[in-house]
């Protein structure tokens, strides 16, 4: 135990004195101070003007030490200069400075006063600069958080307006569809099964059902079900999504990987587990489909915890090794009715975005570096996390 304390003390001492004995300090402070001392000791007594110059040259390395190492650096070097000059000033060791004793004593005092004043000013300036840098970082974080909120509000407003429009259209479509379905069911009882007309009637009913399902998807986008939010562990949702998508991924030759969570505390969020699973599963299936069919690839699900501005958030990332998304499509990927799939409605990712909004989260997408794939990230506020 005592050895550990001594080891910790010496380590702390080395860390504190490290800047004082840096390469820059050795080159511009310690070596000049030693050179001045050597010249001072070797200067003959009768050359008093040389002694006066050399005595005052000590101020240069002392000032540099203060500017470079602050108060600690200035004091250490001024004390060293005082110690090496003192024998030459008051003791006839090798040679003696012929100056007045009072003047030489005041010079030694001034070495240390100059070091203290310069060091204090340098330390104060450094503290002010660090304070300004901290304020600049906080301002940058606040601006970034404000941009995220603005982007989220703009997207939510656009989705809300389109949702109201879509709800009205879907509602108007569903009413005549119900009537058409009822009429078709009546004709089904009348038309014999063996006739060609019965086959046409069955196709007619199938198309009505397909249109009804499409209208239901539009209504689900326009009026999403209310979220049953409660504290849940994101690791459980990630494992559930991986299990659901694994079968389809295996058929396409895609490996599913769930990265271990590296955080020290459980990634708890206040959310509806079914809606979060729906969101991540939709993204995971899109990722599997984006990779070359049968060509293999990797679908990875990872969780991490980070600070965004003043808040702690848990981030779930679903990444695939498929081709990158072109920039023009990347900007519109969450827009309703935008799709690159044949026969797609363009509502899947829009619904995912609305679910994220319902949970006070942010859903984003980015291409991985060097074209290594695409990553969707869902950032959700940590359950019970304050703004501190």
LINMO-V113395 format. One record per backbone hydrogen bond with DSSP energy under -0.5 kcal/mol. NH is the residue of the N-H (numbers start at 0). CO is the residue of the C=O. If there is no record, write none. Layout:
nh->{NH | NH}
co->{CO | CO}
This chain:
nh->{4 | 5 | 6 | 7 | 8 | 9 | 10 | 11 | 12 | 13 | 14 | 15 | 16 | 17 | 20 | 20 | 21 | 25 | 26 | 27 | 28 | 29 | 30 | 32 | 33 | 34 | 35 | 36 | 37 | 38 | 39 | 40 | 41 | 42 | 42 | 46 | 47 | 50 | 51 | 52 | 53 | 54 | 55 | 56 | 57 | 57 | 58 | 59 | 60 | 61 | 62 | 63 | 64 | 65 | 66 | 67 | 68 | 69 | 70 | 72 | 73 | 74 | 75 | 76 | 77 | 78 | 79 | 80 | 81 | 82 | 83 | 84 | 85 | 86 | 88 | 89 | 90 | 92 | 92 | 93 | 94 | 96 | 103 | 104 | 105 | 106 | 107 | 108 | 109 | 110 | 111 | 112 | 113 | 114 | 115 | 116 | 117 | 118 | 119 | 120 | 121 | 122 | 123 | 124 | 125 | 126 | 127 | 128 | 129 | 130 | 131 | 132 | 133 | 134 | 135 | 136 | 137 | 138 | 139 | 140 | 141 | 142 | 143 | 144 | 145 | 146 | 147 | 148 | 149 | 150 | 151 | 152 | 153 | 154 | 155 | 156 | 157 | 158 | 159 | 160 | 161 | 162 | 163 | 164 | 165 | 166 | 167 | 168 | 169 | 170 | 171 | 172 | 173 | 174 | 175 | 176 | 177 | 178 | 179 | 180 | 181 | 182 | 183 | 184 | 185 | 186 | 187 | 188 | 188 | 189 | 189 | 190 | 194 | 197 | 198 | 199 | 200 | 201 | 202 | 203 | 204 | 205 | 206 | 207 | 208 | 209 | 210 | 211 | 212 | 213 | 214 | 215 | 216 | 217 | 218 | 219 | 220 | 221 | 222 | 228 | 229 | 231 | 233 | 233 | 235 | 236 | 237 | 238 | 239 | 240 | 241 | 242 | 243 | 244 | 245 | 246 | 248 | 249 | 250 | 251 | 252 | 253 | 254 | 256 | 256 | 258 | 258 | 261 | 267 | 268 | 269 | 270 | 270 | 272 | 275 | 276 | 277 | 278 | 279 | 280 | 281 | 282 | 283 | 284 | 285 | 286 | 287 | 288 | 289 | 290 | 290 | 294 | 295 | 296 | 298 | 299 | 299 | 300 | 301 | 303 | 305 | 307 | 308 | 310 | 312 | 312 | 313 | 314 | 315 | 316 | 316 | 317 | 318 | 318 | 319 | 320 | 322 | 329 | 330 | 331 | 331 | 332 | 334 | 336 | 337 | 337 | 338 | 343 | 350 | 351 | 352 | 353 | 354 | 355 | 356 | 357 | 358 | 358 | 359 | 360 | 361 | 363 | 363 | 365 | 367 | 370 | 371 | 373 | 374 | 375 | 376 | 377 | 378 | 378 | 379 | 379 | 381 | 382 | 384}
co->{0 | 1 | 2 | 3 | 4 | 5 | 6 | 7 | 8 | 9 | 10 | 11 | 12 | 13 | 16 | 17 | 18 | 21 | 22 | 23 | 24 | 24 | 25 | 28 | 29 | 30 | 31 | 32 | 33 | 34 | 35 | 36 | 37 | 38 | 39 | 43 | 45 | 46 | 47 | 48 | 49 | 50 | 51 | 52 | 53 | 54 | 55 | 56 | 56 | 57 | 58 | 59 | 60 | 61 | 62 | 63 | 64 | 65 | 118 | 68 | 69 | 70 | 71 | 72 | 73 | 74 | 75 | 76 | 77 | 78 | 79 | 80 | 81 | 82 | 84 | 85 | 86 | 90 | 94 | 91 | 92 | 87 | 99 | 100 | 101 | 102 | 103 | 104 | 105 | 106 | 107 | 108 | 109 | 110 | 111 | 112 | 113 | 114 | 115 | 116 | 117 | 118 | 119 | 120 | 121 | 122 | 123 | 124 | 125 | 126 | 127 | 128 | 129 | 130 | 131 | 132 | 133 | 134 | 135 | 136 | 137 | 138 | 139 | 140 | 141 | 142 | 143 | 144 | 145 | 146 | 147 | 148 | 149 | 150 | 151 | 152 | 153 | 154 | 155 | 156 | 157 | 158 | 159 | 160 | 161 | 162 | 163 | 164 | 165 | 166 | 167 | 168 | 169 | 170 | 171 | 172 | 173 | 174 | 175 | 176 | 177 | 178 | 179 | 180 | 181 | 182 | 183 | 184 | 185 | 185 | 186 | 186 | 191 | 194 | 194 | 195 | 196 | 197 | 198 | 199 | 200 | 201 | 202 | 203 | 204 | 205 | 206 | 207 | 208 | 209 | 210 | 211 | 212 | 213 | 214 | 215 | 216 | 217 | 218 | 226 | 270 | 268 | 231 | 266 | 232 | 232 | 233 | 234 | 235 | 236 | 237 | 238 | 239 | 240 | 241 | 242 | 244 | 245 | 246 | 247 | 249 | 248 | 296 | 254 | 298 | 256 | 300 | 302 | 265 | 231 | 380 | 229 | 268 | 270 | 271 | 272 | 273 | 274 | 275 | 276 | 277 | 278 | 279 | 280 | 281 | 282 | 283 | 284 | 285 | 286 | 287 | 291 | 251 | 252 | 254 | 297 | 318 | 256 | 316 | 314 | 312 | 310 | 306 | 307 | 305 | 310 | 379 | 303 | 377 | 301 | 314 | 375 | 299 | 316 | 373 | 297 | 289 | 325 | 326 | 327 | 328 | 328 | 331 | 345 | 334 | 345 | 336 | 340 | 346 | 347 | 348 | 349 | 350 | 351 | 352 | 353 | 354 | 355 | 356 | 355 | 378 | 361 | 376 | 374 | 372 | 367 | 368 | 319 | 365 | 317 | 363 | 315 | 361 | 376 | 313 | 377 | 311 | 267 | 381}
